Amino acid sequence: MVRSFALVFRTPEIVPDAAVSLRSRTELLTGSLLGGLGPRLPLIVISALISIAVWQAAEAGGLRQAALAFVGVGLGFSLSRSGFGFAGAWRAALVERRGGGLRAQLGLLALLSIAFFPLFARGEAFGQPMADVVRPVGISLLAGAFLFGIGAQFASACSSGSFSGLGNGKLRYLVVAIGMVAGAFLASAHFGWWESRPRWVSFSLLREWGIVPALAGNLLLIGGVAALSVWMERARHGCLYRRLETRYHWLRGPWPLSRGVVALALLCIATLLLAGRPWIIISALPLWGAKVSAAAGMPWDVAFWDYWASDVRVDALESSLWSDVTTVMIAGLVLGTALAAALSGAFRLHLRIRPGEAAGGLAGGLLLGYGGVVGLGCNIGAFVAGIASGSLHGWVWLAAAFAGTAVGVGIKSMASLFKLSPGPLSSTPPS
């Protein structure tokens, strides 16, 4: 049974001649296009694309929308420069008992809690209403987060990491992104069924306890998980892992992980002030699927699906994608990652992909998209935004996603025994 399942992820030992020819033709074409510009061409092209994206965002939503596009660029740039990620850090914590990546996530949550709680308690800032992310804990949340954890290991990236990998020019993550859109669109079709499943509690520390006790409680939980990761790492290895000393450069990179945490925190605060709600990703994917479905002339009207019952989502269906804040920020994230690679001279188009990688990426993307919608958010919208909002569901989502991560790691490990792994088993994928 294991072998039959693993055949889906089969990776041949020899790369087909067609793939080699494609790679050679691509390199030849790229070389001819470079002309006298040499390595500066990617930087010029990416800078032009960023300018176009910001202009389109400004045309659709004004200066605020353009500013959010720039914030997205900053997020992608910071993720790339610092190596901050989620999926690889979860695997390292579970398998290797290395908790540095997880503690970086917890550090980000601590900074965001300190910044977000006063804003949410006040309810507005500079005339912009503030909306926190508080969701109920129920069957759909548990199932969605569990599937998301499995998908993150199959894809070797979470939602933000997949778009970051796409910005690095890797075809593998284009496959993951396509799978995420398809999975999210499918989940939007099933959304009514999942909504009818049992839900048990919706609890906000901030709403129930007030700002000071809520902040203290959230920071205590964050510190407790961090302390547990330190204890587990020292118990396994005797000491905490530290990165090798290297020369850091703020523009060309790399950055210390701590600098990435601070940069991401500042950009998340900017997102809240500009958009009126925390940074999220997954909500754009069903919208993209619906747009593609309509353009392809599919024989169904998604506007009548339960997922699209709210006025905000119906308006998004009828509006330009450049009017959607999440879409604009994802575009910025991809371009920001590409900009970071171009500035360091490392931007390349990686068009070579093995069948096993493609299958694993597609399967992982489907689970990421489906689980993200069903689970009421992804690693950004449920985990980061939920805990930074003081919502219980963020912690429950993390526990369920860790359970899914353990299952995903186990499946990949079994597949690797037959040399049929769906992707790299490295503990440090892009995110």
N, C-alpha and C positions, 0 to 999 in steps of 0.2 A: 504493500500500500504506500509506504514511504517513497519507494522508488517511482511508482506511477505518478504520485503527486509531484515529485521532484522533476519529472520529465518536462513539466511545464517550463522549468527554469533552466533547461539544458544549455550548457555553454560548450561549444566545440573547442577542441584543443587547437585547431588550425583555423586561422582567419580566412574566409573565402577570398579568392582572387578578386572578385568584384569589389569587395570592400577595400582592398589594397589599391585597386585601380581608381576607385572613387576618391580615396585619400590623395593619391598622386595627382589626379586631375584638379582637386581642390587646391592643393598647395601650389600647383602651376598657375591656376587662375588667380589665386591670391597674390602670388609673386608678380604677375603681370599687372595687376591693378595697383600694386604699391607704387610702381614707377619710381620717381625721384623722392617721394615722401617717406619711403622706408617705414620705420616703426611708428612714425607720427600719424599715419593714416587712421588706425583704429581710434586714437584719441580725438582726431578731427571729426570722424564720423559719429562717434558716441556723443561728443559735445554738441554736434548739430542735432542729433536725435533728442537729447535732453532739452535743447532750446525749443524744438518743435513740440515736444510733449508739454512743456510749461506754457507755451503759447496757446495750444489747444485747450488746456485746462483753464487758462484765463478767459478764453473766448466762451467756454461753456459755463464757468462758475465764478468768474471774477478773480480778484487778487487773492482771496482766501483759498480758492481752489489751486491757483498757481503756487501759492506758498506750500500747500500740502504736497504738491508734486515735488517741490524741492526737499521737503521733509522725507519723502519716500526715497529720493536720491541719497540723502544723508544716512538713512537706515541701511540701504544696501551697501553703501561705502563703509559704514562702521562695522557691519556684520563681516564683510570681506576682510577688512584690515585687521580686525581683532581675532578672527577665527571663532567668534561667539556662535554657539549652536545649541541644538536641543537633542536631536535623535542620537547623535554620536555620544553626547554627554550622558544620556540615559543608559545607553548600552555599556559605556565604561563604568558607570556606577554599579550596574547590575552584575556584569560579568567579571570585570577586573577590580572592582571595589576602588576605583579611582574617582573621587568625587569633586575634582576641581571644576569641571564644567558645570555640574549641578550647583555647586556653591556660587558660581558666577551668576547663574540664573536666579538664585535666592538673593544675591546681592542686588540685582536689578529690581527684584520684587520689593526689597526693603526700601530702596530709594523711591520707588514709585508709590509705595504706601505712604511714606512721609509727605510726598508732594500731592498725591491724589486725594487723600482723606479730607484735608481742609477744603479743597475745591468742591468735592461732592457734598460736604456738610453745608457749605455756603449755597450751593445750587446754581451758581452762575459766576462768570468771570469776564470782565470787560464787555458786559452785555450779552455774552454767549451762554446759554443754558448748558449745564453740565449733566450728562446722563451716565450713571454708572452701569456696570454689567453684572446684574444679579439674576441668576437663572435657577429654576427648580431642580432638585436632585430627584431623578427617577430612572426608569428602565432605559429610556432613550439616551440619557446622559451616560450611563454606565456602558451600554452597548456601543455607542458611538465612540467614546474615548478608548474603549478596548480595541475596536477595529482600527482606530487611528494609530494606536501604538504598534499594532502588527504592521500596518502599512508603512509606518515610518522606517521600520527595519528592512522591509522588502525594497523600499525606494532608496534606502540609505540617506534619507533626508526627511524633514518635516515639511510643512507648507512653506514657511519662510525660506528654509534651506533649499527647497526645490526651485523657487524663483531665483534665489541667489546663484545656484548652479547653472540655471539657464542664462543668467547674466554673464557667466564665465564662458559661454559659448559651447556648452556641453550638450550634445544631442540627447544623451540619456535623460536629462532633466526636462527636455521638451516633451519626451514620451511621458514622463511622470506628470507634467503639467496637463497634457491632454487627458491622461487618466483621471486626474483630479477633477477636471471640468466635467467629464462624463459621469464620474461617481457622484459628484455634487448634484448634477442635474437629475440623475436617477433618484437620489435621496429626496429631492424636492417633489418628485412624483409620489413618493411613499410617505411624505411628511405628515399627512393627516392620520395615517395609521399609527405612526410613532407618537404623535401628539396624544392619541387616545390611550396610550399605555400608562400604567400607574405612575404617579408622581407623589413623593412623600413630603418633602419639605423645601421651602425656599427661605434661606436665612442670610441676613446681612449683619455682620458685626457692627457696622457703622449705624445702621438704622435702629438696631435693637439696643445697643449699648451706649451710643454717643461717641464722639470723636476720640477723646483721650483713652478710655478703656478699650475701644475698638482698635486703635492704633497699637496700643501696648499688647493686646492679645494677638494681633496679626504678626507683629515683630517677634513675639515670643514663639509663635508657631514656626516662623521662618528660621529663627535661631535654633530651635529644637531640631529641625530637619538638617540644618547645616552641621550641628554638633554630632548628630547621628552619622552623617557621612564622614566626618573627620574620624570618629571612633572606628568605623568600619575600615577606612583606609589604613589607619595606623595598625589595626589588628591584623590586617592582611600583609602589609608591606613594611611596617615598622616606622614609617615616616610618611610625610605628605610629599606628593610629586610637585616639583617646581620646573617651570620651563627653563631651558638653557638660556644663559645670558646672551643677548644679541644686541645689535645696534638698531634702535627704533627711529623711525622717521614719520612724522605726522601725516605727510602727503603720500610718500611712496611706500610706507609701511616697512615691516609689520608694526602692529601696536601691541603693548601689553594688554592682557585680557581685562585688567582693571580699567584701563582707558576706554576700552570698548563698552564696558558696563556703564560708565558715566556718560559717554556719548549717546548710547541708546536710551538711557533714562531721560536725558535732556530732550531728545527727539520725540520720545513718547509723551512727555509733558507738552511739547509744542503741538503734537497731534491732538491732545485733549483740548487745549486752548483754542485751536483753530477749528476743529471738527465738532467739538462739544461732546465727544465720547472717545474712549480709548482706541488705540490702534487695533484693528481687526483685519483679517484676510479672507476668511472662508466665505463671507456673504457675497463676494463678487463672483464666485465660481458658478452657482446656479444661474445667475444673471447672464453670464457669458454663454452657458449652455442653452438658455432660453433664446438668446439672440441668434445663435447659430441654428437652432431648431427652426426658428421663424424664417431665417434667410434660406434654409434648405427646403422650405415648404412642407414641413412635416404635418401630418393630418391630425394634429391635436392643438387645442387652445390652452396654453399653460396658465393663462390668466384665471381660469376656473379651478386650478389646483389650490388646495388648502394653503400651500406655502406662500402663495401670492395674494392671500386674503387681505393683508394690510395695505393701506393707501400708499405708504412709502414704497413698498415693493412694486406695486402696480405702476406708480409714477416712474420708477426706475426702468420698468419694461418699455415704457413709451418714450423715454428720453435717450439722449446720446450717452454712450459709455463714458465720455469725457465729463459728464455731469455727475458720475458716480465717484464719490470720494475714495472708496476702497480700490476701485479700478485704477484711478489716477496714482494712488500711492504704490500699488503693485508695479505699475509701469515705471515709476520712479525708482523703486527698489531694484528692479532688473537692470535699469540703466546705471544706477549708482554702483552696483557690483561690477558692471562692465567698465565703468570709469576707473574704479580702483585697479582693475587688472591692466587697463591701458596705461595708466600712469606709472605702473611698475614695470611696464614692458612685457607683461605676462599674458596679454589677451591673445587667445588662439581659438579658432573654430575647431572643436573636437567632433568631427562628423563620423568617426569610426565608432560603431557600437556592435557588440556581439549579440546574437539572438537571445542568450540567457539574460543579459543585462536589459534588453528591450522588454522581455517578458516580465522580469522582476520589477522593472520600473513601471510598466503599465499596471500590473497587479497592485503594486504599492500605491500608485496614484489613485486607482479606483477606491481602495480602502481609505486612503487619506481624505478624498473628497466626500465619499459616502459617510464615513465616520465623523467628519467635521460638521456636516450639516445635521446629522442625526444627534450628535453629541452636543449641539448648541454652541459649537466653536471648536477651534483648533488649539495648537500650542500657544498661539498669540491671543486669540479672542476668548478662549475659555480659561486657559491656565494663567497666562500673564495678566490679562485684563480682569479676569474673575478674582484672582487673589488680590490684585492691586485695588479692587473695588471693595474688598472685605467680604466677598461672597463665599459661603461654604462650598458652593458647587465647584469652585476652582480647585480646592484641595481634593475633593472627591474625584474630579476629572483627572488630576495628576495620578492618584492611586490606580484608577482604572487604566490609564494610559501606560503606567509602569507594568501592570499585569499583561497588557497586550504586547508591550516591548519584550517581556520575558518569553512570551509565546513566539513572537516573530524571530527572536534570536535563536530559539530552539529549533524552529523549522529551518532556518538558514544553516544552522550548524549540522543538522541531519542531512540536508541537501549537499553540503560541502563534503560529506563523507564519500559521496558518489561523484565528486567533482562536478556537481550540478547546481552550484550556488547561484541564486538570483542576482547577486551583486557582491560588491566587496564586503568582506567581513571586518574591515578596519573599524576600530572604535571611534575614529574621528572623521565621519563623513562631513559634508559641507555644513550641515546643521541638522 
